[in-house]
């Protein structure tokens, strides 16, 4: 501004000097003196305007340049002489020229100083323009131009920084506020308003005691005073109670100072940690759940610090090792009861750390607190950055037991498959014997005193005994289902025990029955065989006599017991058979259900009795459990799934053969069975067409072999099976009745065929009377 004033004064002097020159023109002396003075003044003026960095110019009323200083000429990139007489349009872009001349005319017309900021290209210039007067009249415009680009850029950066800071404060996730020395709010951001629910307008100028009446406001004020009086930063956890309940915050407060260093107020940055508090609470709950999960899953985790040799063990891990609930960190592996497995485990750990070999080991320990032998599985990984081994252990004692049971089941399944096939083929052989015996008996029935009748009856009895044996084999093999019917277990146990006791008078049988037992669905003959086998097993364990204790009870099996023994949870009927015999060792108990395993001397046992018990119980979706110790007898417990059905009482049937005159299509691949069954049917009065395969039977029906009233169809045949043959027969004649026949008992395939409309099932071997009753039963439906 001083430069501006000096220039104006000089300009006025120039006017005065020119005026004086005209006055002195009359006098040569005065003229020369005036010229010298004017020249001196102009020289001083020129030196002054060329010395500074600002541009100086003088334009006439036509806005053509009359004078520019060196800085201005340099800006235009021309000499002063080149600029003289030119206007702005000759020297700069038209947009800039327009802006310059607008402010020039404003200064001339309004006769005042005009201050403007004018951009030229990428730079900014601040101009001071004022009218140039000659004899009190405006003769043009003079101006000073200053390059303010750097200042403008600095101002813009400052503006952006302030805007950015303001945006950051306003949009911060933290509550930010500024208070003066008296605790009155000067600034709050949006987050502060959101959390407190108090608008900015209702906050500025008020104190915490006014905004938060009661202990909360007083506490905030005490903390603020502490910050301002100490002049140091303070970090504290604070609680705000409102409609949303308790909310937790971490506040960082620091003093604000004036230029002289005195404290003028304070600023607070407050971060809500309610979510973190909730997470910490949830973490504590999760840790508790993990601890409970470890107990339920019988697992735990451990860490081994390679530097300190300390071992951290979770509560689950300490429980497995039987170390109680003491400190969770122990000094070294030596405190863990590992006996003979210590070296193999150390070798596995060394292999993991040095060679990166997988650490996956199983071992046994004897828990020091209970002396229980526990199977343990452990896996681990090595964290090289932290030099720590992380591991998980699990009590797999129950799993080992289940694996043992699975192995037992697989062995039984393999032998059962063989036994089932043998029983099926043997039943076909028995069918031939039974059939011819029945035929011979029917031929000699008219002579009641014929000596062959007794022999034939003996043959039938032997066939029946052999059939019972194959029935047991099929039960052991679980080859098919059974003839399942609703039954009362009290009745079955009572009848079988009474029959057994009549032949074993040296034993005492004590019975305790459930008053209202639930119904079970069983094959009565198979379950009778199970019970008799268990009675016999108890008798063999008590050669000098003893007591068998029989019990029945309703039982609800829970999930853990069911999972351990591989049965569904739910309602069961439990049958117990306990003896006072010699008992068994653990190794013997592991093998008692193995086929052909026996502890009896040669010739006194086959080793199939308990294997059949196991197979039949599995076939009934039940369970057989055994508990025994040497010298303390043994207890076998049977679990039968309960049923909602009513008990069906079996009716006694007469053994008389029933005759008929219908036409029967007989289909069986066994030639002996085919021949003898054909003769049996013909002796009963039926017309019989015998076919030894499914395709032959289909061809007979398709080619119009005649009217067929009944088909007696073998279920197990090579090529086209009984099931496929049945389907083809129904396609040709949907009304014909079909009876399935098999050396197996009724299995799932037979039940499926029955479900499709098959009229009945008969198991080989059968005599003439049984066959005749089944045929009449189906035909007369």
Secondary structure, 3 states (H helix, E strand, C coil): CHHHHHHHHHHHHHHHHHHHHHHHCCCHHHHHHHHHHHHHHHHHHHHHHHHCCCEEEEEECCCCEEEECHHHHHHHCCCHHHHCCCCHHHHCCHHHHHHHHHHHHHHHHHCCCEEEEEEECCEEEEEEEEEEEECCEEEEEEEEEEECHHHHHHHHHHHHHHHHHHHHHHHCCCEEEEEECCCCEEEECHHHHHHHCCCCCCCCCCCHHHHCCCHHHHHHHHHHHHHHHHCCCEEEEEEEEECCEEEEEEEEEEEEECCCCCEEEEEEEEEECHHHHHHHHHHHHHHHHHHHHHHHHCEEEEEEECCCCEEEECHHHHHHHCCCCCCCEEECHHHCCCHHHHHHHHHHHHHHHHHCCCEEEEEEEECCCCCCEEEEEEEEEEECCCCEEEEEEEECHHHHHHHHHHHHHHHHHHHHHHHHHHHHHHHHHHHHHHHHHHHHHHHHCCCCCCHHHHHHHHHHHHHHHHHHHHHHHHHHHCCCCCCCEEECHHHHHHHHHHHHHHHCCCEEEEEECCCCCCEEEECHHHHHHHHHHHHHHHHHCCCCCEEEEEEEEEEEECHHHHHHHCCCCEEEEEEEEEECCCCCCHHHHHHCCCCCCCCCCCCCCCCCHHHHHHHHHHHCCCEEEEEECCCCCEEEEEEEEEECCCCCCCCCCCCCCCCCCCEEEEECCCHHHHHHHHHHHHHCCCEEEEECCHHHHHHHHHCCCCCCCEEEEECCCCCCCHHHHHHHHHHHCCCCEEEEEECCCCCHHHHHHHHCCCCEEEECCCCHHHHHHHHHHHHCC
